[in-house]
Amino acid sequence: MATTPESRSGSGSGSGPASRSTSRTADNSPDGDGSGSGTSKNRKRAALAVAPFLAIGLADVLLLLYWGIEPLWGFAILPPILFCTVLAWIVFSTDFLDDRT
C-alpha cells in the first residue's frame, strides 16, 4: 500500500498549508465572490475620498501663484500635497485600515 501525503498527515480533508493558501488566493475581493469587482469599487471610493484634499491643495498652489508670490514657492508645496494624496489613495484603495478599526 503506497502512502500519499494526505494519508501521512492523518486527515484527508486537506487542512495543510497548501489548502489554506489556495482558499486565500481564490477570494481576492472583499465581497467574497472572487470576481475582483470590489477592487474597482475600492479604487472609486478612494478617489472620491481623496479628491477634496487634492482640490484644496491645488487651489492653495493656484492661490499662491495668483497672489504674485514667486512661482518656485508655489510649486515647492506641490510635491508634499501629491505625496500625501497618493499615500491616502493607497490606504483607502487597499482597505489597509479595515482590520484595525
C-alpha positions as a LaTeX table, in Angstrom:
\begin{tabular}{lrrr}
\hline
Residue & $x$ (\AA) & $y$ (\AA) & $z$ (\AA) \\
\hline
Met1 & 0.00 & 0.00 & 0.00 \\
Ala2 & 1.52 & 3.33 & $-1.07$ \\
Thr3 & 1.30 & 6.23 & 1.31 \\
Thr4 & 0.08 & 9.55 & $-0.02$ \\
Pro5 & 0.69 & 12.94 & 1.56 \\
Glu6 & $-2.95$ & 13.01 & 2.72 \\
Ser7 & $-2.70$ & 9.62 & 4.45 \\
Arg8 & 0.59 & 10.59 & 6.15 \\
Ser9 & $-0.90$ & 13.76 & 7.62 \\
Gly10 & $-3.63$ & 11.81 & 9.34 \\
Ser11 & $-6.59$ & 13.59 & 7.74 \\
Gly12 & $-7.61$ & 13.52 & 4.14 \\
Ser13 & $-9.52$ & 16.79 & 4.39 \\
Gly14 & $-6.66$ & 18.87 & 3.02 \\
Ser15 & $-6.07$ & 21.01 & 6.08 \\
Gly16 & $-2.42$ & 21.58 & 5.25 \\
Pro17 & $-0.74$ & 24.86 & 4.36 \\
Ala18 & $-1.36$ & 24.39 & 0.63 \\
Ser19 & $-5.13$ & 24.28 & 1.03 \\
Arg20 & $-5.11$ & 27.38 & 3.22 \\
Ser21 & $-3.14$ & 29.39 & 0.67 \\
Thr22 & $-5.43$ & 28.39 & $-2.19$ \\
Ser23 & $-8.51$ & 29.45 & $-0.26$ \\
Arg24 & $-6.83$ & 32.77 & 0.46 \\
Thr25 & $-5.93$ & 33.46 & $-3.17$ \\
Ala26 & $-9.29$ & 32.35 & $-4.55$ \\
Asp27 & $-11.08$ & 35.02 & $-2.51$ \\
Asn28 & $-9.40$ & 38.26 & $-3.59$ \\
Ser29 & $-12.37$ & 40.58 & $-3.48$ \\
Pro30 & $-13.88$ & 41.98 & $-0.30$ \\
Asp31 & $-17.28$ & 40.74 & $-1.43$ \\
Gly32 & $-16.05$ & 37.16 & $-1.24$ \\
Asp33 & $-17.07$ & 36.20 & $-4.77$ \\
Gly34 & $-13.54$ & 36.16 & $-6.19$ \\
Ser35 & $-14.54$ & 38.28 & $-9.19$ \\
Gly36 & $-12.40$ & 41.29 & $-8.32$ \\
Ser37 & $-15.31$ & 43.72 & $-8.71$ \\
Gly38 & $-14.66$ & 45.00 & $-5.20$ \\
Thr39 & $-11.25$ & 46.28 & $-6.30$ \\
Ser40 & $-12.66$ & 48.84 & $-8.72$ \\
Lys41 & $-15.25$ & 49.80 & $-6.13$ \\
Asn42 & $-12.47$ & 50.43 & $-3.60$ \\
Arg43 & $-10.49$ & 52.48 & $-6.11$ \\
Lys44 & $-13.51$ & 54.63 & $-6.87$ \\
Arg45 & $-14.23$ & 55.09 & $-3.16$ \\
Ala46 & $-10.59$ & 56.03 & $-2.59$ \\
Ala47 & $-10.66$ & 58.57 & $-5.40$ \\
Leu48 & $-13.82$ & 60.13 & $-4.00$ \\
Ala49 & $-12.33$ & 60.32 & $-0.51$ \\
Val50 & $-9.05$ & 61.88 & $-1.65$ \\
Ala51 & $-10.37$ & 64.26 & $-4.33$ \\
Pro52 & $-11.43$ & 67.08 & $-1.97$ \\
Phe53 & $-8.00$ & 67.18 & $-0.33$ \\
Leu54 & $-6.25$ & 67.20 & $-3.69$ \\
Ala55 & $-8.55$ & 70.01 & $-4.87$ \\
Ile56 & $-7.81$ & 72.08 & $-1.76$ \\
Gly57 & $-4.07$ & 71.55 & $-2.20$ \\
Leu58 & $-4.12$ & 72.52 & $-5.87$ \\
Ala59 & $-6.32$ & 75.53 & $-5.09$ \\
Asp60 & $-3.75$ & 76.58 & $-2.48$ \\
Val61 & $-0.98$ & 76.41 & $-5.09$ \\
Leu62 & $-3.07$ & 78.45 & $-7.54$ \\
Leu63 & $-3.89$ & 80.99 & $-4.84$ \\
Leu64 & $-0.21$ & 81.43 & $-4.02$ \\
Leu65 & 0.59 & 81.92 & $-7.69$ \\
Tyr66 & $-2.30$ & 84.36 & $-8.11$ \\
Trp67 & $-1.08$ & 86.46 & $-5.16$ \\
Gly68 & 2.11 & 87.06 & $-7.07$ \\
Ile69 & 4.46 & 85.06 & $-4.90$ \\
Glu70 & 7.48 & 83.67 & $-6.70$ \\
Pro71 & 6.38 & 80.55 & $-8.66$ \\
Leu72 & 9.12 & 78.46 & $-7.08$ \\
Trp73 & 7.41 & 78.74 & $-3.69$ \\
Gly74 & 4.07 & 77.79 & $-5.17$ \\
Phe75 & 5.49 & 74.65 & $-6.71$ \\
Ala76 & 7.60 & 73.85 & $-3.64$ \\
Ile77 & 4.47 & 72.79 & $-1.75$ \\
Leu78 & 3.14 & 70.72 & $-4.65$ \\
Pro79 & 5.23 & 67.52 & $-4.04$ \\
Pro80 & 4.08 & 67.10 & $-0.40$ \\
Ile81 & 0.47 & 67.63 & $-1.48$ \\
Leu82 & 0.76 & 65.00 & $-4.19$ \\
Phe83 & 2.66 & 62.59 & $-1.93$ \\
Cys84 & 0.03 & 62.76 & 0.82 \\
Thr85 & $-2.76$ & 62.39 & $-1.75$ \\
Val86 & $-1.19$ & 59.28 & $-3.28$ \\
Leu87 & $-0.47$ & 57.81 & 0.15 \\
Ala88 & $-4.08$ & 58.37 & 1.25 \\
Trp89 & $-5.36$ & 56.86 & $-2.02$ \\
Ile90 & $-3.26$ & 53.72 & $-1.44$ \\
Val91 & $-4.57$ & 53.37 & 2.11 \\
Phe92 & $-8.21$ & 53.78 & 1.05 \\
Ser93 & $-8.00$ & 51.61 & $-2.06$ \\
Thr94 & $-6.34$ & 48.64 & $-0.36$ \\
Asp95 & $-8.59$ & 48.69 & 2.75 \\
Phe96 & $-5.47$ & 48.96 & 4.88 \\
Leu97 & $-7.42$ & 50.18 & 7.89 \\
Asp98 & $-10.41$ & 47.78 & 7.76 \\
Asp99 & $-8.95$ & 45.25 & 10.17 \\
Arg100 & $-7.63$ & 47.95 & 12.53 \\
Thr101 & $-10.89$ & 49.68 & 13.42 \\
\hline
\end{tabular}
